[in-house]
Amino acid sequence: MLRKLKSYFQERCPECSEKLHATTDSLRCIKSCPNRHYTEETYSHLNIRIIYHN
């Protein structure tokens, strides 16, 4: 039950459903698919989100 609940909060690639890997620095947060199908860059201080589909 807890595992199912936790899966709702994990972000996944829309192409292959793999879990996205996140890296964060002082300016942005990058979430990307390990198979390079999807990348999302978030600049929270600018309120901008850029999404790349391959």
C-alpha positions as CSV (number, residue, x, y, z in Angstrom):
1,M,0.0,0.0,0.0
2,L,2.8,2.4,1.0
3,R,4.7,1.5,-2.2
4,K,1.7,2.3,-4.4
5,L,1.2,5.7,-2.6
6,K,4.9,6.6,-3.0
7,S,4.7,5.8,-6.8
8,Y,2.1,8.6,-7.3
9,F,4.7,11.2,-6.2
10,Q,7.5,10.0,-8.4
11,E,7.9,11.8,-11.7
12,R,8.2,9.5,-14.7
13,C,9.1,9.9,-18.4
14,P,6.0,10.2,-20.6
15,E,7.7,8.0,-23.2
16,C,9.1,5.0,-21.4
17,S,7.8,5.5,-17.8
18,E,11.3,5.4,-16.3
19,K,11.9,7.4,-13.1
20,L,13.4,10.8,-13.8
21,H,16.8,11.7,-12.4
22,A,17.1,15.1,-10.8
23,T,20.1,17.4,-10.4
24,T,20.0,20.8,-8.7
25,D,22.3,23.7,-8.6
26,S,21.9,27.3,-7.4
27,L,20.0,28.4,-10.6
28,R,18.0,25.5,-11.8
29,C,16.7,22.0,-11.3
30,I,17.0,19.5,-14.2
31,K,15.0,16.3,-14.3
32,S,15.8,13.9,-17.1
33,C,15.0,10.5,-18.4
34,P,17.9,8.0,-18.2
35,N,17.1,7.0,-21.8
36,R,17.2,10.7,-23.0
37,H,13.5,10.8,-24.1
38,Y,12.5,13.7,-21.8
39,T,14.3,16.6,-20.0
40,E,12.7,19.3,-17.9
41,E,14.6,22.4,-16.7
42,T,13.0,24.5,-13.9
43,Y,14.2,28.0,-13.0
44,S,12.2,28.7,-9.9
45,H,13.4,32.3,-9.3
46,L,12.1,33.2,-12.8
47,N,9.0,31.0,-12.7
48,I,10.1,29.3,-16.0
49,R,9.9,25.6,-16.9
50,I,11.4,24.3,-20.2
51,I,10.5,20.9,-21.4
52,Y,12.4,19.0,-24.1
53,H,11.1,15.9,-25.9
54,N,13.4,13.8,-28.1
